[in-house]
Amino acid sequence: MLEKNTETTTVISKSLTGSSVIADESGNNSTVITFSASIEKENGNIRNMPYIQQNILKPAMYVAHMEECKKDIQEFNNYVDKCLKGEDEQ
């Protein structure tokens, strides 16, 4: 006798991106760092190892504006944490 079982799951994938934009000497906005993160959840549970990546595009500007850049990094990390906890879905 054949026994059948069907399970329905809900998978949510999120790609988060951000950047630290600072005015250069000319007053033009310049992207100094970019951030990205990827999160997958299945039925509300974290499904894979989440990652956060940052790329420093303009090292000299990063060093000159390190305090502001670090605040942006922390703000992005906090947003990723909210997404992991599901607080962004409320």
Protein Blocks (a to p, Z undefined) as FASTA:
>chain_A
ZZdddddddddddddddddddddfkopacdfbdcddddddeehiafbdcddddddfblml
mmmmmmmmmmmmmmmmmmmmmmmnopmmZZ
